[in-house]
Amino acid sequence: MTAAPGPGPTDVDRSDPVCRAWVDLAVAAVEADARRSADTHLLVYPLPPEWGVELYLKDESTHPTGSLKHRLARSLFLYGLCSGQITEGSTVVEASSGSTAVSEAYFARMLGLPFVAVMPAATSPEKIALIEFHGGRCHLVADAGSVYDEARRIAAESGGHYLDQFTNAERATDWRGNNNIAESIFSQLALERNPLPEWVVVGAGTGGTSATIGRYLRYRRLPTRLAVVDPEGSSFFPGWRDGDPATATGRSSRIEGIGRPRVEPSFVPTIVDRMICVPDAASLAAMRELERTTGRRAGGSTGTNLWGAFQLVAEMVAAGRTGSVVTLLCDGGERYAHTYYSDDWVAGQGLDLLPHTATLQRFAATGEWPAAAG
Ligand SMILES: Cc1ncc(COP(=O)(O)O)c(C=O)c1O
């Protein structure tokens, strides 16, 4: 005999056609944005052809909101809408170091929803201005570690929804396909000399991008391996190396968008084949090398990616292996004019780029990578 579910009716119908009609319109608007956005380009990084190794950059700075986070923001809004957590008039809240909030503000405005971004007070003025330009409100906190609880509090008090990129990035993104970043990369490589790269190299902020790519590689049974680069002081590298997801260095990263004071829930260590820890000065030296070599300005996390990618290319050259390597150009450099591209700011951080620039110039000339450089 089943126990009665307590006092009151045993059949409750909460369907709300008005609410569903709004969700239908909202989902259609987000999907229309995807259809309006052409796919991001896959750029060839110039390496000497005699090396027999090609290096590609997936240029995510060309998204409407200027970074790879446009994809994540779209997925998080669809996830919230289709889970019944975002409805008409919901205040949408996020804890973000910047890029994600820029993209989420764009979608919130598209849906006519108030958006609040909770971030460390040290976030660059350019990023704060960009979020406000897209109609968002920035809520600054002194202690970077308190962004999660503060975002949750604001969402609860306003009856709104906390998008929570650090928890939901790995589950909101469709890793099987649906033109995710991995599927896009492999389809754009199809006519290349080496269409199945030996490595894909990415950084981790939420861990969502690496999770999507790592799962896709296994789902498609591809031989390609995933390398994750991590800036100095971040928790991902020691956490993965020691198999301890509770690792927390408590240190904020100097490379915006990647590196975290704790191992975030969306980081999936089991799909990472290799990790490389990259000094901040090396990240910025590689970021500037990209501008010298291609004329393109990108952000610091792209420099971190390139440092790791160059090292892996050098290993292939040294071993006489031909093939290809892919990495990401995560966002544009215009956001970092007063920081990474300012010699005064770099000196003020006590960062000496010279030894790393020497490593990069030796690599560009010879394909060699000094053991000391990692
Ligand atoms: C500029 C930049 N690069 C890389 C990343 C890392 O991406 P993910 O969060 O998917 O690990 C981020 C994340 O915020 C970012 O903003």
The ligand as an SDF file (V2000), in Angstrom:
LIG
                    3D

 16 16  0  0  0  0  0  0  0  0999 V2000
   40.0430   34.7120  -22.4480 C   0  0  0  0  0  0  0  0  0  0  0  0
   39.7620   33.3160  -21.9690 C   0  0  0  0  0  0  0  0  0  0  0  0
   40.4940   32.3040  -22.3620 N   0  0  0  0  0  0  0  0  0  0  0  0
   40.2490   31.0190  -21.9660 C   0  0  0  0  0  0  0  0  0  0  0  0
   39.2650   30.7130  -21.1130 C   0  0  0  0  0  0  0  0  0  0  0  0
   39.0620   29.2800  -20.6180 C   0  0  0  0  0  0  0  0  0  0  0  0
   37.9180   28.7020  -21.0210 O   0  0  0  0  0  0  0  0  0  0  0  0
   37.0700   27.6610  -20.1240 P   0  0  0  0  0  0  0  0  0  0  0  0
   36.3190   28.4250  -19.1390 O   0  0  0  0  0  0  0  0  0  0  0  0
   36.1930   26.9880  -21.1140 O   0  0  0  0  0  0  0  0  0  0  0  0
   38.0080   26.7210  -19.4700 O   0  0  0  0  0  0  0  0  0  0  0  0
   38.5090   31.7470  -20.6660 C   0  0  0  0  0  0  0  0  0  0  0  0
   37.4700   31.4540  -19.7070 C   0  0  0  0  0  0  0  0  0  0  0  0
   36.8920   32.2940  -19.1020 O   0  0  0  0  0  0  0  0  0  0  0  0
   38.7460   33.0700  -21.1210 C   0  0  0  0  0  0  0  0  0  0  0  0
   38.0100   34.0910  -20.6990 O   0  0  0  0  0  0  0  0  0  0  0  0
  1  2  1  0
  2  3  1  0
  2 15  2  0
  3  4  2  0
  4  5  1  0
  5  6  1  0
  5 12  2  0
  6  7  1  0
  7  8  1  0
  8  9  2  0
  8 10  1  0
  8 11  1  0
 12 13  1  0
 12 15  1  0
 13 14  2  0
 15 16  1  0
M  END
$$$$
